[in-house]
Amino acid sequence: MTKRNIKLIGLDLDGTLLDSDKVFTEYSRGVIAEALRQGIIVLPATGRPASGIPAEVMKFPGIRYALTSNGARVLDMQEERVLYERLIPYEPGERLLEILQKYDALLEIYYDGIGYASEKDLKVVERYMPSAPMVNYILNTRRPVEDVRRMYRREHRPADKIQALFASQEERKDAFFEAEEKVPEITVCGALSNNLEANAKEANKGTALIKLGEILGIAREEIMACGDGSNDLEMVKQAGIGVAMSNAVDEVKEAADYVTLSNDEDGAARAIEKYVLK
């Protein structure tokens, strides 16, 4: 097949670049290193805050940029500056938190690339996240505060992202409906089966990735994106090549140009090899 002239690749982390144990495998490392050697810009494009990106990805030789919090922020890590940001205004965020506190959920607020959660919720995180790798990720990256909603009121400023992890699928469904109905200034999605992720209305991975391309002088047709969750949908749709993992949700597969192997089979790296590397 004919290789595409790709200059920028955005890679989701959980369910895409990282395997189910949250490992950045040696095979994927080798492919990413070769892409960078060929002059292609590769970056994590994640729902995680900057502080939640694994060091082995964030500090991988040649990786300079990071798209974080579902496109709320795009960072130039070499120059330590924000290239682009779209944050949740304070008032809609307050109304969303008022809705979410009615449910049995662990609430998180991201500010300046750091995720915060209430101490009492972090002590029972397994109730909301039974996966051991995800439990470890949350406990190792979230900054505990006495009460996260009280912190939000005290800060009284826009947030990168607000997230809720639910104990019940039914409550998650109800919360989605209520949030979309009562807080139209935000957009909600879910990368996990039991979470709700809220961002500013205009914030998503696709818009942010295309914006980074514009900043760098790279056309949409020269951008590739790989993802699996609903928060990857816009990125997969808007990129010149949109790739869905075989473990992706159906809507992402339907929107993709190609479907690759799963995250446990180095699917993102295989797609880069197949469609991009010379």
Accessible surface in RSA format (square Angstrom, percent):
REM  Atomic radii and reference values for relative SASA: ProtOr
REM  Chains: A
REM  Algorithm: Lee & Richards
REM  Probe-radius: 1.40
REM  Slices: 20
REM RES _ NUM      All-atoms   Total-Side   Main-Chain    Non-polar    All polar
REM                ABS   REL    ABS   REL    ABS   REL    ABS   REL    ABS   REL
RES MET A   1   134.71  69.8  53.45  35.4  81.26 193.5  68.25  58.0  66.46  88.0
RES THR A   2   118.01  83.9 102.38 103.8  15.63  37.3  72.19  97.0  45.82  69.3
RES LYS A   3    86.04  42.0  68.57  42.1  17.47  41.6  53.13  47.8  32.91  35.1
RES ARG A   4    87.40  36.7  83.24  42.4   4.15   9.9  32.72  44.7  54.68  33.1
RES ASN A   5    91.00  62.8  79.26  76.6  11.74  28.3  37.08  89.2  53.92  52.1
RES ILE A   6     3.59   2.0   0.00   0.0   3.59   8.7   0.00   0.0   3.59   9.7
RES LYS A   7    87.61  42.7  86.23  52.9   1.37   3.3  42.87  38.6  44.73  47.6
RES LEU A   8     0.00   0.0   0.00   0.0   0.00   0.0   0.00   0.0   0.00   0.0
RES ILE A   9     0.00   0.0   0.00   0.0   0.00   0.0   0.00   0.0   0.00   0.0
RES GLY A  10     0.00   0.0   0.00   N/A   0.00   0.0   0.00   0.0   0.00   0.0
RES LEU A  11     1.62   0.9   1.62   1.2   0.00   0.0   1.62   1.1   0.00   0.0
RES ASP A  12     6.69   4.7   6.69   6.7   0.00   0.0   0.00   0.0   6.69   6.7
RES LEU A  13     0.00   0.0   0.00   0.0   0.00   0.0   0.00   0.0   0.00   0.0
RES ASP A  14    30.27  21.2  23.87  23.8   6.40  15.1  13.36  31.5  16.91  16.9
RES GLY A  15    13.64  16.8   0.00   N/A  13.64  16.8  11.29  31.0   2.35   5.3
RES THR A  16     1.53   1.1   0.00   0.0   1.53   3.7   0.00   0.0   1.53   2.3
RES LEU A  17     9.06   5.0   4.46   3.2   4.61  11.6   5.18   3.6   3.88  10.4
RES LEU A  18     0.02   0.0   0.02   0.0   0.00   0.0   0.02   0.0   0.00   0.0
RES ASP A  19    23.94  16.8  23.47  23.4   0.47   1.1   4.44  10.4  19.50  19.5
RES SER A  20    64.30  54.3  50.12  66.9  14.17  32.6  39.26  83.6  25.04  35.1
RES ASP A  21    99.45  69.7  86.17  85.8  13.28  31.4  15.51  36.5  83.94  83.7
RES LYS A  22    42.90  20.9  32.45  19.9  10.45  24.9  18.82  16.9  24.08  25.6
RES VAL A  23    71.46  47.0  69.43  62.9   2.03   4.9  71.46  62.1   0.00   0.0
RES PHE A  24     5.26   2.6   0.47   0.3   4.79  12.5   0.47   0.3   4.79  13.7
RES THR A  25    31.73  22.6  29.02  29.4   2.72   6.5  31.73  42.6   0.00   0.0
RES GLU A  26   139.66  80.2 129.17  97.7  10.48  25.0  68.35 132.2  71.31  58.2
RES TYR A  27    82.12  38.3  69.96  39.8  12.16  31.7  70.62  53.1  11.51  14.2
RES SER A  28     1.79   1.5   1.79   2.4   0.00   0.0   0.00   0.0   1.79   2.5
RES ARG A  29    69.65  29.2  69.16  35.3   0.49   1.2  13.10  17.9  56.55  34.3
RES GLY A  30    42.54  52.5   0.00   N/A  42.54  52.5  35.53  97.5   7.01  15.7
RES VAL A  31     9.90   6.5   7.55   6.8   2.35   5.7   9.53   8.3   0.37   1.0
RES ILE A  32     1.25   0.7   1.25   0.9   0.00   0.0   1.25   0.9   0.00   0.0
RES ALA A  33    45.45  41.8  38.59  59.6   6.86  15.6  40.50  57.0   4.94  13.1
RES GLU A  34    52.39  30.1  50.19  38.0   2.20   5.2  26.81  51.8  25.59  20.9
RES ALA A  35     0.00   0.0   0.00   0.0   0.00   0.0   0.00   0.0   0.00   0.0
RES LEU A  36    31.38  17.5  15.90  11.4  15.49  38.9  16.39  11.5  15.00  40.4
RES ARG A  37   175.68  73.8 141.95  72.4  33.72  80.3  75.39 103.0 100.29  60.8
RES GLN A  38    50.77  28.4  15.63  11.4  35.14  83.7  21.11  44.9  29.66  22.5
RES GLY A  39    60.62  74.8   0.00   N/A  60.62  74.8  35.92  98.6  24.70  55.3
RES ILE A  40     8.65   4.9   6.06   4.5   2.59   6.2   6.17   4.4   2.48   6.7
RES ILE A  41    47.48  27.0  45.32  33.8   2.16   5.2  47.48  34.2   0.00   0.0
RES VAL A  42     2.94   1.9   1.98   1.8   0.96   2.3   1.98   1.7   0.96   2.6
RES LEU A  43     0.80   0.4   0.00   0.0   0.80   2.0   0.80   0.6   0.00   0.0
RES PRO A  44     2.06   1.5   0.37   0.3   1.70   6.2   1.13   0.9   0.93   5.8
RES ALA A  45     0.00   0.0   0.00   0.0   0.00   0.0   0.00   0.0   0.00   0.0
RES THR A  46     1.12   0.8   1.12   1.1   0.00   0.0   0.00   0.0   1.12   1.7
RES GLY A  47     9.27  11.4   0.00   N/A   9.27  11.4   6.49  17.8   2.78   6.2
RES ARG A  48    13.85   5.8  11.62   5.9   2.23   5.3   6.91   9.4   6.94   4.2
RES PRO A  49     0.00   0.0   0.00   0.0   0.00   0.0   0.00   0.0   0.00   0.0
RES ALA A  50    19.02  17.5  15.09  23.3   3.93   8.9  15.37  21.6   3.65   9.7
RES SER A  51    57.02  48.2  26.02  34.7  31.01  71.4  39.00  83.1  18.02  25.2
RES GLY A  52     2.20   2.7   0.00   N/A   2.20   2.7   0.56   1.5   1.64   3.7
RES ILE A  53    10.85   6.2   0.00   0.0  10.85  26.2   0.16   0.1  10.69  29.0
RES PRO A  54    24.18  17.6  13.07  11.9  11.11  40.4  24.18  20.0   0.00   0.0
RES ALA A  55    60.00  55.2  50.43  77.8   9.57  21.8  53.50  75.3   6.50  17.2
RES GLU A  56    68.54  39.3  55.59  42.1  12.95  30.8  24.99  48.3  43.54  35.6
RES VAL A  57     0.49   0.3   0.49   0.4   0.00   0.0   0.49   0.4   0.00   0.0
RES MET A  58    38.43  19.9  32.10  21.2   6.33  15.1  32.10  27.3   6.33   8.4
RES LYS A  59   167.95  81.9 141.77  87.0  26.17  62.3  94.06  84.7  73.89  78.7
RES PHE A  60    20.79  10.4  16.12  10.0   4.67  12.2  18.36  11.1   2.43   7.0
RES PRO A  61   110.22  80.3  93.32  85.1  16.90  61.4 104.25  86.1   5.96  37.1
RES GLY A  62    59.46  73.3   0.00   N/A  59.46  73.3  31.94  87.6  27.52  61.6
RES ILE A  63    17.89  10.2   3.61   2.7  14.28  34.4   3.79   2.7  14.10  38.3
RES ARG A  64    71.47  30.0  66.79  34.0   4.68  11.1  23.43  32.0  48.04  29.1
RES TYR A  65    16.20   7.6  16.08   9.2   0.12   0.3   4.81   3.6  11.39  14.0
RES ALA A  66     0.00   0.0   0.00   0.0   0.00   0.0   0.00   0.0   0.00   0.0
RES LEU A  67     0.00   0.0   0.00   0.0   0.00   0.0   0.00   0.0   0.00   0.0
RES THR A  68     0.99   0.7   0.99   1.0   0.00   0.0   0.00   0.0   0.99   1.5
RES SER A  69     0.14   0.1   0.14   0.2   0.00   0.0   0.00   0.0   0.14   0.2
RES ASN A  70     4.37   3.0   4.37   4.2   0.00   0.0   4.37  10.5   0.00   0.0
RES GLY A  71     0.05   0.1   0.00   N/A   0.05   0.1   0.00   0.0   0.05   0.1
RES ALA A  72     0.00   0.0   0.00   0.0   0.00   0.0   0.00   0.0   0.00   0.0
RES ARG A  73    20.31   8.5  20.31  10.4   0.00   0.0   4.15   5.7  16.16   9.8
RES VAL A  74     0.29   0.2   0.29   0.3   0.00   0.0   0.29   0.3   0.00   0.0
RES LEU A  75    26.47  14.7  26.47  18.9   0.00   0.0  26.47  18.6   0.00   0.0
RES ASP A  76     2.52   1.8   2.16   2.2   0.35   0.8   0.00   0.0   2.52   2.5
RES MET A  77    42.00  21.7  25.64  17.0  16.36  39.0  27.90  23.7  14.10  18.7
RES GLN A  78   129.63  72.5  95.37  69.7  34.26  81.6  40.42  86.0  89.21  67.7
RES GLU A  79    89.29  51.3  63.93  48.4  25.36  60.4  28.74  55.6  60.55  49.4
RES GLU A  80   156.51  89.9 122.68  92.8  33.82  80.5  44.92  86.9 111.59  91.1
RES ARG A  81   125.35  52.6 114.95  58.6  10.39  24.7  51.63  70.6  73.72  44.7
RES VAL A  82    67.26  44.3  43.02  38.9  24.24  58.4  43.02  37.4  24.24  65.8
RES LEU A  83    31.72  17.7   5.97   4.3  25.75  64.7   9.28   6.5  22.44  60.4
RES TYR A  84    18.02   8.4  10.70   6.1   7.31  19.0  14.64  11.0   3.38   4.2
RES GLU A  85    68.46  39.3  60.72  45.9   7.74  18.4  19.37  37.5  49.09  40.1
RES ARG A  86    92.40  38.8  89.91  45.8   2.49   5.9  12.92  17.7  79.48  48.2
RES LEU A  87    42.30  23.6  27.19  19.5  15.10  38.0  27.19  19.1  15.10  40.6
RES ILE A  88     0.00   0.0   0.00   0.0   0.00   0.0   0.00   0.0   0.00   0.0
RES PRO A  89    62.76  45.7  60.24  54.9   2.52   9.2  62.76  51.8   0.00   0.0
RES TYR A  90    34.56  16.1  30.68  17.5   3.88  10.1  22.53  16.9  12.03  14.8
RES GLU A  91    98.63  56.6  96.82  73.2   1.81   4.3  48.59  94.0  50.04  40.9
RES PRO A  92     8.60   6.3   8.60   7.8   0.00   0.0   8.60   7.1   0.00   0.0
RES GLY A  93     0.00   0.0   0.00   N/A   0.00   0.0   0.00   0.0   0.00   0.0
RES GLU A  94    22.21  12.7  22.21  16.8   0.00   0.0  17.82  34.5   4.39   3.6
RES ARG A  95    73.31  30.8  71.86  36.6   1.44   3.4  48.79  66.7  24.52  14.9
RES LEU A  96     0.00   0.0   0.00   0.0   0.00   0.0   0.00   0.0   0.00   0.0
RES LEU A  97     0.00   0.0   0.00   0.0   0.00   0.0   0.00   0.0   0.00   0.0
RES GLU A  98    93.61  53.7  92.92  70.3   0.69   1.6  23.11  44.7  70.50  57.6
RES ILE A  99    11.68   6.6  10.96   8.2   0.72   1.7  11.68   8.4   0.00   0.0
RES LEU A 100     0.38   0.2   0.00   0.0   0.38   0.9   0.00   0.0   0.38   1.0
RES GLN A 101    98.27  55.0  70.42  51.5  27.85  66.3  21.09  44.9  77.18  58.5
RES LYS A 102   128.70  62.8  89.40  54.9  39.29  93.6  71.19  64.1  57.51  61.3
RES TYR A 103    36.64  17.1  24.75  14.1  11.89  30.9  16.87  12.7  19.77  24.4
RES ASP A 104    46.29  32.4  36.36  36.2   9.93  23.5  29.44  69.3  16.85  16.8
RES ALA A 105    12.68  11.7   0.11   0.2  12.56  28.6   0.11   0.2  12.56  33.3
RES LEU A 106     0.00   0.0   0.00   0.0   0.00   0.0   0.00   0.0   0.00   0.0
RES LEU A 107    14.71   8.2  14.71  10.5   0.00   0.0  14.71  10.3   0.00   0.0
RES GLU A 108     0.00   0.0   0.00   0.0   0.00   0.0   0.00   0.0   0.00   0.0
RES ILE A 109     0.00   0.0   0.00   0.0   0.00   0.0   0.00   0.0   0.00   0.0
RES TYR A 110     2.18   1.0   2.18   1.2   0.00   0.0   0.00   0.0   2.18   2.7
RES TYR A 111     3.35   1.6   3.11   1.8   0.24   0.6   3.11   2.3   0.24   0.3
RES ASP A 112    83.45  58.5  61.34  61.1  22.10  52.3  30.87  72.7  52.58  52.4
RES GLY A 113     6.23   7.7   0.00   N/A   6.23   7.7   5.16  14.2   1.06   2.4
RES ILE A 114    39.72  22.6  39.72  29.6   0.00   0.0  39.72  28.6   0.00   0.0
RES GLY A 115     0.00   0.0   0.00   N/A   0.00   0.0   0.00   0.0   0.00   0.0
RES TYR A 116    32.74  15.3  32.74  18.6   0.00   0.0  11.58   8.7  21.16  26.1
RES ALA A 117     0.00   0.0   0.00   0.0   0.00   0.0   0.00   0.0   0.00   0.0
RES SER A 118     4.14   3.5   4.14   5.5   0.00   0.0   0.00   0.0   4.14   5.8
RES GLU A 119    81.64  46.9  79.84  60.4   1.80   4.3  15.22  29.4  66.42  54.2
RES LYS A 120   133.67  65.2 123.93  76.0   9.74  23.2  95.48  85.9  38.20  40.7
RES ASP A 121    14.20   9.9  14.20  14.1   0.00   0.0   0.00   0.0  14.20  14.2
RES LEU A 122    18.01  10.0  14.01  10.0   4.00  10.1  14.27  10.0   3.75  10.1
RES LYS A 123   168.97  82.4 136.41  83.7  32.56  77.5  88.55  79.7  80.42  85.7
RES VAL A 124    72.70  47.8  69.12  62.6   3.58   8.6  72.70  63.2   0.00   0.0
RES VAL A 125     1.08   0.7   1.08   1.0   0.00   0.0   1.08   0.9   0.00   0.0
RES GLU A 126   102.67  58.9  93.43  70.7   9.24  22.0  52.64 101.8  50.03  40.8
RES ARG A 127   143.03  60.1 114.37  58.3  28.66  68.2  40.86  55.8 102.16  61.9
RES TYR A 128    13.94   6.5  13.04   7.4   0.89   2.3   0.58   0.4  13.36  16.5
RES MET A 129     9.72   5.0   9.72   6.4   0.00   0.0   0.54   0.5   9.17  12.2
RES PRO A 130   115.63  84.3  88.44  80.6  27.19  98.8  91.81  75.8  23.82 148.1
RES SER A 131    47.44  40.1  36.57  48.8  10.86  25.0  37.08  79.0  10.36  14.5
RES ALA A 132    65.55  60.3  58.07  89.6   7.48  17.0  61.82  87.1   3.73   9.9
RES PRO A 133    34.09  24.8  27.02  24.6   7.07  25.7  31.80  26.3   2.29  14.2
RES MET A 134    17.61   9.1  17.61  11.7   0.00   0.0  17.61  15.0   0.00   0.0
RES VAL A 135    11.06   7.3  11.06  10.0   0.00   0.0  11.06   9.6   0.00   0.0
RES ASN A 136    84.44  58.2  83.24  80.4   1.20   2.9  16.72  40.2  67.72  65.5
RES TYR A 137    21.20   9.9  13.81   7.9   7.39  19.2  20.03  15.1   1.16   1.4
RES ILE A 138     1.40   0.8   1.40   1.0   0.00   0.0   1.40   1.0   0.00   0.0
RES LEU A 139    85.59  47.7  61.50  44.0  24.09  60.6  62.40  43.8  23.19  62.4
RES ASN A 140   122.26  84.3  86.61  83.7  35.65  85.8  24.63  59.3  97.63  94.4
RES THR A 141    30.58  21.7  16.43  16.7  14.15  33.7  22.64  30.4   7.93  12.0
RES ARG A 142    14.36   6.0   3.27   1.7  11.10  26.4   0.37   0.5  13.99   8.5
RES ARG A 143   123.70  51.9 120.45  61.4   3.25   7.7  39.64  54.2  84.06  50.9
RES PRO A 144    73.19  53.3  58.50  53.3  14.69  53.4  58.50  48.3  14.69  91.3
RES VAL A 145    26.08  17.2  20.63  18.7   5.44  13.1  26.08  22.7   0.00   0.0
RES GLU A 146   131.09  75.3 114.33  86.5  16.76  39.9  42.52  82.2  88.57  72.3
RES ASP A 147    41.48  29.1  37.73  37.5   3.76   8.9   2.91   6.9  38.57  38.5
RES VAL A 148     4.61   3.0   4.52   4.1   0.09   0.2   4.52   3.9   0.09   0.2
RES ARG A 149    28.32  11.9  28.07  14.3   0.24   0.6  16.67  22.8  11.64   7.1
RES ARG A 150   132.83  55.8 129.60  66.1   3.23   7.7  57.62  78.7  75.21  45.6
RES MET A 151     6.62   3.4   6.62   4.4   0.00   0.0   2.29   2.0   4.33   5.7
RES TYR A 152     0.00   0.0   0.00   0.0   0.00   0.0   0.00   0.0   0.00   0.0
RES ARG A 153   120.99  50.8 110.67  56.4  10.32  24.6  36.00  49.2  84.99  51.5
RES ARG A 154   160.12  67.2 128.60  65.6  31.52  75.0  78.00 106.6  82.12  49.8
RES GLU A 155    66.79  38.3  49.36  37.3  17.43  41.5   5.07   9.8  61.72  50.4
RES HIS A 156   116.52  63.7 100.52  69.9  16.00  40.9  67.59  69.7  48.93  56.9
RES ARG A 157    81.10  34.1  79.17  40.4   1.92   4.6  41.96  57.4  39.14  23.7
RES PRO A 158    60.18  43.9  58.04  52.9   2.14   7.8  58.04  47.9   2.14  13.3
RES ALA A 159     0.00   0.0   0.00   0.0   0.00   0.0   0.00   0.0   0.00   0.0
RES ASP A 160     1.52   1.1   1.52   1.5   0.00   0.0   0.00   0.0   1.52   1.5
RES LYS A 161     4.03   2.0   4.03   2.5   0.00   0.0   0.00   0.0   4.03   4.3
RES ILE A 162     0.00   0.0   0.00   0.0   0.00   0.0   0.00   0.0   0.00   0.0
RES GLN A 163    12.06   6.7  12.06   8.8   0.00   0.0   0.00   0.0  12.06   9.1
RES ALA A 164     0.00   0.0   0.00   0.0   0.00   0.0   0.00   0.0   0.00   0.0
RES LEU A 165     1.37   0.8   1.37   1.0   0.00   0.0   1.37   1.0   0.00   0.0
RES PHE A 166     3.15   1.6   0.02   0.0   3.14   8.2   0.02   0.0   3.14   9.0
RES ALA A 167    43.57  40.1   8.61  13.3  34.96  79.5   9.96  14.0  33.62  89.1
RES SER A 168    39.71  33.6  34.26  45.7   5.45  12.5  29.83  63.5   9.88  13.8
RES GLN A 169   104.03  58.2  93.98  68.7  10.05  23.9  62.02 132.0  42.00  31.9
RES GLU A 170   109.96  63.1 105.86  80.1   4.10   9.8  51.81 100.2  58.15  47.5
RES GLU A 171    54.00  31.0  54.00  40.9   0.00   0.0  15.61  30.2  38.39  31.3
RES ARG A 172    46.43  19.5  46.43  23.7   0.00   0.0   0.32   0.4  46.11  27.9
RES LYS A 173   140.91  68.7 135.11  82.9   5.80  13.8  86.33  77.7  54.59  58.1
RES ASP A 174    64.55  45.2  60.33  60.0   4.22  10.0  14.37  33.8  50.18  50.0
RES ALA A 175     0.00   0.0   0.00   0.0   0.00   0.0   0.00   0.0   0.00   0.0
RES PHE A 176    36.34  18.2  36.34  22.5   0.00   0.0  36.34  22.0   0.00   0.0
RES PHE A 177   137.35  68.7 133.89  82.9   3.46   9.0 136.38  82.7   0.97   2.8
RES GLU A 178    17.35  10.0  17.21  13.0   0.14   0.3  10.94  21.2   6.41   5.2
RES ALA A 179     0.00   0.0   0.00   0.0   0.00   0.0   0.00   0.0   0.00   0.0
RES GLU A 180   104.38  59.9  84.19  63.7  20.19  48.1  32.64  63.1  71.73  58.6
RES GLU A 181   110.19  63.3  81.04  61.3  29.14  69.4  39.79  77.0  70.39  57.5
RES LYS A 182   107.92  52.6  93.64  57.5  14.29  34.0  63.35  57.0  44.57  47.5
RES VAL A 183     0.41   0.3   0.08   0.1   0.33   0.8   0.08   0.1   0.33   0.9
RES PRO A 184    80.22  58.5  72.15  65.8   8.07  29.3  75.03  61.9   5.19  32.3
RES GLU A 185    70.48  40.5  60.45  45.7  10.03  23.9  44.04  85.2  26.45  21.6
RES ILE A 186     6.40   3.6   0.67   0.5   5.73  13.8   0.67   0.5   5.73  15.6
RES THR A 187    46.20  32.9  42.34  42.9   3.86   9.2  16.61  22.3  29.59  44.7
RES VAL A 188    18.33  12.1   1.45   1.3  16.88  40.7   1.58   1.4  16.75  45.4
RES CYS A 189    29.89  22.6  25.77  28.7   4.12   9.7  19.24  48.7  10.65  11.5
RES GLY A 190     9.34  11.5   0.00   N/A   9.34  11.5   0.20   0.6   9.14  20.5
RES ALA A 191    37.75  34.7  20.25  31.3  17.50  39.8  20.90  29.4  16.85  44.6
RES LEU A 192    47.69  26.6  39.59  28.3   8.10  20.4  45.13  31.7   2.56   6.9
RES SER A 193    84.40  71.3  65.43  87.3  18.97  43.7  49.88 106.2  34.52  48.4
RES ASN A 194    18.83  13.0  18.83  18.2   0.00   0.0  12.04  29.0   6.78   6.6
RES ASN A 195     0.78   0.5   0.78   0.8   0.00   0.0   0.00   0.0   0.78   0.8
RES LEU A 196     0.00   0.0   0.00   0.0   0.00   0.0   0.00   0.0   0.00   0.0
RES GLU A 197     3.73   2.1   3.52   2.7   0.21   0.5   0.32   0.6   3.41   2.8
RES ALA A 198     0.00   0.0   0.00   0.0   0.00   0.0   0.00   0.0   0.00   0.0
RES ASN A 199     2.63   1.8   2.63   2.5   0.00   0.0   0.21   0.5   2.42   2.3
RES ALA A 200     1.92   1.8   1.92   3.0   0.00   0.0   1.92   2.7   0.00   0.0
RES LYS A 201   121.54  59.3 107.81  66.1  13.74  32.7  71.54  64.4  50.01  53.3
RES GLU A 202    92.91  53.3  82.93  62.7   9.97  23.7  50.27  97.2  42.64  34.8
RES ALA A 203     2.33   2.1   0.00   0.0   2.33   5.3   0.39   0.6   1.93   5.1
RES ASN A 204    36.62  25.3  34.14  33.0   2.48   6.0  17.58  42.3  19.04  18.4
RES LYS A 205     0.18   0.1   0.00   0.0   0.18   0.4   0.00   0.0   0.18   0.2
RES GLY A 206     0.63   0.8   0.00   N/A   0.63   0.8   0.63   1.7   0.00   0.0
RES THR A 207    48.72  34.6  46.15  46.8   2.57   6.1  34.35  46.1  14.37  21.7
RES ALA A 208     0.24   0.2   0.12   0.2   0.12   0.3   0.12   0.2   0.12   0.3
RES LEU A 209     1.04   0.6   1.04   0.7   0.00   0.0   1.04   0.7   0.00   0.0
RES ILE A 210    16.89   9.6  16.52  12.3   0.37   0.9  16.52  11.9   0.37   1.0
RES LYS A 211    76.95  37.5  75.63  46.4   1.32   3.1  27.17  24.5  49.78  53.0
RES LEU A 212     0.58   0.3   0.00   0.0   0.58   1.5   0.34   0.2   0.24   0.7
RES GLY A 213     0.00   0.0   0.00   N/A   0.00   0.0   0.00   0.0   0.00   0.0
RES GLU A 214   110.12  63.2  85.87  65.0  24.25  57.7  41.88  81.0  68.24  55.7
RES ILE A 215    76.89  43.8  43.32  32.3  33.57  80.9  51.35  37.0  25.55  69.3
RES LEU A 216    53.98  30.1  24.23  17.3  29.75  74.8  30.10  21.1  23.88  64.3
RES GLY A 217    65.97  81.3   0.00   N/A  65.97  81.3  37.16 102.0  28.80  64.5
RES ILE A 218    16.33   9.3  10.17   7.6   6.16  14.8  11.12   8.0   5.21  14.1
RES ALA A 219    49.87  45.8  37.16  57.3  12.71  28.9  47.71  67.2   2.15   5.7
RES ARG A 220   107.68  45.2 101.14  51.6   6.54  15.6  33.15  45.3  74.53  45.2
RES GLU A 221   114.00  65.5 108.82  82.3   5.18  12.3  61.49 118.9  52.51  42.9
RES GLU A 222    31.48  18.1  31.48  23.8   0.00   0.0  10.00  19.3  21.48  17.5
RES ILE A 223     0.32   0.2   0.32   0.2   0.00   0.0   0.32   0.2   0.00   0.0
RES MET A 224     0.00   0.0   0.00   0.0   0.00   0.0   0.00   0.0   0.00   0.0
RES ALA A 225     0.00   0.0   0.00   0.0   0.00   0.0   0.00   0.0   0.00   0.0
RES CYS A 226     0.00   0.0   0.00   0.0   0.00   0.0   0.00   0.0   0.00   0.0
RES GLY A 227     0.00   0.0   0.00   N/A   0.00   0.0   0.00   0.0   0.00   0.0
RES ASP A 228    18.93  13.3  18.44  18.4   0.49   1.2   0.00   0.0  18.93  18.9
RES GLY A 229     1.94   2.4   0.00   N/A   1.94   2.4   1.94   5.3   0.00   0.0
RES SER A 230    28.37  24.0  19.88  26.5   8.49  19.6  17.03  36.3  11.34  15.9
RES ASN A 231    12.89   8.9   3.93   3.8   8.96  21.6   5.07  12.2   7.83   7.6
RES ASP A 232     0.31   0.2   0.31   0.3   0.00   0.0   0.00   0.0   0.31   0.3
RES LEU A 233    36.62  20.4  36.62  26.2   0.00   0.0  36.62  25.7   0.00   0.0
RES GLU A 234    58.03  33.3  56.57  42.8   1.46   3.5  22.73  44.0  35.30  28.8
RES MET A 235     0.54   0.3   0.00   0.0   0.54   1.3   0.17   0.1   0.37   0.5
RES VAL A 236     1.42   0.9   0.00   0.0   1.42   3.4   0.00   0.0   1.42   3.9
RES LYS A 237   113.43  55.3  84.84  52.1  28.59  68.1  46.88  42.2  66.55  70.9
RES GLN A 238    40.29  22.5  35.06  25.6   5.23  12.5  20.26  43.1  20.03  15.2
RES ALA A 239     8.44   7.8   0.12   0.2   8.32  18.9   0.21   0.3   8.23  21.8
RES GLY A 240    19.79  24.4   0.00   N/A  19.79  24.4   8.03  22.0  11.76  26.3
RES ILE A 241     0.14   0.1   0.03   0.0   0.11   0.3   0.14   0.1   0.00   0.0
RES GLY A 242     0.00   0.0   0.00   N/A   0.00   0.0   0.00   0.0   0.00   0.0
RES VAL A 243     0.00   0.0   0.00   0.0   0.00   0.0   0.00   0.0   0.00   0.0
RES ALA A 244     0.00   0.0   0.00   0.0   0.00   0.0   0.00   0.0   0.00   0.0
RES MET A 245     0.00   0.0   0.00   0.0   0.00   0.0   0.00   0.0   0.00   0.0
RES SER A 246    46.19  39.0  35.22  47.0  10.98  25.3  27.77  59.1  18.43  25.8
RES ASN A 247    64.19  44.3  32.44  31.3  31.76  76.5  36.84  88.7  27.35  26.4
RES ALA A 248     8.15   7.5   0.00   0.0   8.15  18.5   0.01   0.0   8.14  21.6
RES VAL A 249    69.17  45.5  61.86  56.0   7.30  17.6  69.06  60.0   0.11   0.3
RES ASP A 250   101.36  71.0  96.25  95.8   5.11  12.1  24.61  57.9  76.75  76.5
RES GLU A 251    76.93  44.2  70.77  53.5   6.16  14.7  30.30  58.6  46.63  38.1
RES VAL A 252     0.00   0.0   0.00   0.0   0.00   0.0   0.00   0.0   0.00   0.0
RES LYS A 253    70.29  34.3  61.80  37.9   8.49  20.2  24.52  22.1  45.77  48.8
RES GLU A 254   145.74  83.7 108.96  82.4  36.79  87.6  53.13 102.8  92.61  75.6
RES ALA A 255    34.25  31.5   7.26  11.2  26.99  61.4  18.22  25.7  16.03  42.5
RES ALA A 256    19.88  18.3   0.02   0.0  19.86  45.2   0.14   0.2  19.74  52.3
RES ASP A 257    84.40  59.1  54.92  54.7  29.48  69.7  15.69  36.9  68.70  68.5
RES TYR A 258    70.06  32.7  64.03  36.4   6.02  15.7  44.85  33.7  25.20  31.1
RES VAL A 259    77.71  51.1  48.72  44.1  29.00  69.9  48.74  42.3  28.97  78.6
RES THR A 260    18.78  13.4   6.56   6.7  12.21  29.1  11.31  15.2   7.47  11.3
RES LEU A 261    83.83  46.7  83.61  59.8   0.22   0.6  83.74  58.8   0.08   0.2
RES SER A 262    18.80  15.9  18.80  25.1   0.00   0.0  14.45  30.8   4.35   6.1
RES ASN A 263    12.27   8.5   9.59   9.3   2.69   6.5   0.00   0.0  12.27  11.9
RES ASP A 264    86.26  60.4  55.81  55.5  30.45  72.0  27.64  65.1  58.62  58.5
RES GLU A 265    85.98  49.4  77.16  58.4   8.82  21.0  34.90  67.5  51.08  41.7
RES ASP A 266    25.28  17.7  21.08  21.0   4.21   9.9   3.45   8.1  21.83  21.8
RES GLY A 267     0.00   0.0   0.00   N/A   0.00   0.0   0.00   0.0   0.00   0.0
RES ALA A 268     1.89   1.7   1.37   2.1   0.52   1.2   1.37   1.9   0.52   1.4
RES ALA A 269     0.21   0.2   0.00   0.0   0.21   0.5   0.04   0.1   0.17   0.5
RES ARG A 270    98.85  41.5  95.43  48.6   3.42   8.1  23.78  32.5  75.07  45.5
RES ALA A 271     1.54   1.4   0.00   0.0   1.54   3.5   1.54   2.2   0.00   0.0
RES ILE A 272     0.14   0.1   0.14   0.1   0.00   0.0   0.14   0.1   0.00   0.0
RES GLU A 273    59.76  34.3  54.46  41.2   5.30  12.6  18.62  36.0  41.14  33.6
RES LYS A 274   116.35  56.8 107.96  66.2   8.39  20.0  65.02  58.5  51.33  54.7
RES TYR A 275    13.34   6.2  13.34   7.6   0.00   0.0   3.23   2.4  10.11  12.5
RES VAL A 276     0.72   0.5   0.53   0.5   0.19   0.4   0.53   0.5   0.19   0.5
RES LEU A 277    19.03  10.6  16.54  11.8   2.49   6.3  16.54  11.6   2.49   6.7
RES LYS A 278   174.58  85.2 117.78  72.3  56.79 135.2 132.89 119.6  41.68  44.4
END  Absolute sums over single chains surface
CHAIN  1 A    11671.8       9392.9       2278.8       6052.9       5618.9
END  Absolute sums over all chains
TOTAL         11671.8       9392.9       2278.8       6052.9       5618.9
